[in-house]
Amino acid sequence: MISEKIEKLRIAYIPLAKGTWLNERGYKTREQSIEELKKNPVVEIVTPDFIVTNDDEAYKTCEFFRNTHVDVMLVQFIGFAPGSIMAILATAIAAPIVLWSIPEAPMTGGRLEVNSFCGSNLNAFILSKLKRKYKYIFSSVECIAEKLAPVVRVLSVIKTLRRTKIGLVGSRVPGFYTSNFNELELRRILGVEVQYITLLELIHVADRITSEEIDKVLPRFTSIERDKVTDEEVFKSVRLYLSFRKLAEKYNLDAYAIKCWSEFGDIYGIGVCSCLSFLSTDGIICACEADINGAVNMIINNLLCSQVPFFCDFISYDEHENTGIVWHCGAASETLCKADCSGKLCKHGSIDGGNKKGVTYEFPLKSGPVTFCSFGEGNDGHRLLLTTGNAFDTQQIIKGNPLNIKFDCSVKDLVETIIYQGFAHHYVVIHNNNFDDLVDLCKWLDIEVVTVKDLPK
């Protein structure tokens, strides 16, 4: 699963200062900076044993990193540094770049002592002309861990995505062109691999699950209140759940996008919603209706905040209240269940006209701040629709998993953006404010961001 593939972010810490701007304070700043950076348990610091002060030392630094892979280059301006050094580093080291300015020393009428921000200003200009991606941070040495944390979080997600593998079970569901995806383009920009799995293989494995294997997990299903769901449907769900688990292990999968209808209901006799719910709780993220882009969106949001995301449709809105209802059939992780509420295993609300075949896991979702987003392809590559809101107490107003959201933007503007810019009808809701992190991630990856965040008028 995806949590097992998260590695430390390897940071190349490179302090710069032109020789005439380097003094004893600068050497102490370097030592203190390394000490502070190494306190972060999710990063590994790699650094040359000197401050880079000229072009020769810049080439020496490039040689130092020639056979050492790094995920990000953190360039600290201990003093002013000319642009030639940065041009050498940026040309030779392909990693994303973070420019770090430190506060100026007290000004008492004498010579400017550090001139760090001016150095960042000059070198940011150079990086922009070289068309290199970079981020700027202004921070004291003592506060660098806090200021660097969002960058570390986002770049760690990008690093993990390049080791991510999603199982596509079946094909897209009938008529859902919104679940189509560009496999090689997705591989190019994110590194995500797709493993194709047939429904035949899934059922083949499910039919060979032993009674001993079933007995081990059956209490997880039978401990949940049921509404007209039969024992046979529960046993079939357990078999499918274990089959998904076995195939995830076989193919080293982190997530699934599953063709959840119509064959499961027509041929196997049940829906797979409850299986998807349990898998997502286990850490194997699941998107319905074979939506690979939806699965990618879920993985990204999960990696950013360790919360289980909700894959859903946007089904209703109220312009006067500035609210919208998101919902899906009953595949939400039980970790998203509203407080003081327990879920039920139920008959599916849609299969064969509804209330005929199981098994969904139904409950309204919990309240709290949320991010609402949709990832997919636009006319010029991939893009992300993004806004935020606050989910509030929702009753079981419809079968499945409903959630009512009061948006931070005008819901009318949101709807018009969705409709007139042609966004797909699947969304991801995450119970966290991931707005800034998602914007930064898209900037690093050249993904268009369509934000809707203005408050209603």
Secondary structure as UniProt FT lines:
FT   HELIX           2..5
FT   STRAND          9..16
FT   HELIX           19..21
FT   HELIX           24..37
FT   TURN            38..39
FT   TURN            41..42
FT   STRAND          43..46
FT   HELIX           55..64
FT   TURN            65..67
FT   STRAND          72..77
FT   HELIX           83..92
FT   STRAND          97..101
FT   HELIX           116..129
FT   TURN            130..131
FT   STRAND          134..138
FT   HELIX           141..143
FT   HELIX           144..161
FT   TURN            162..163
FT   STRAND          165..169
FT   TURN            174..175
FT   HELIX           177..179
FT   HELIX           183..190
FT   STRAND          193..197
FT   HELIX           199..206
FT   TURN            207..208
FT   HELIX           211..222
FT   STRAND          225..227
FT   HELIX           231..251
FT   STRAND          255..258
FT   HELIX           264..268
FT   HELIX           273..282
FT   STRAND          285..287
FT   TURN            289..290
FT   HELIX           292..305
FT   STRAND          310..318
FT   TURN            319..322
FT   STRAND          323..328
FT   HELIX           334..336
FT   TURN            339..340
FT   STRAND          344..347
FT   HELIX           351..353
FT   STRAND          358..362
FT   STRAND          368..378
FT   TURN            379..380
FT   STRAND          381..392
FT   STRAND          401..407
FT   HELIX           411..420
FT   TURN            421..422
FT   STRAND          426..430
FT   HELIX           435..445
FT   STRAND          448..451
//
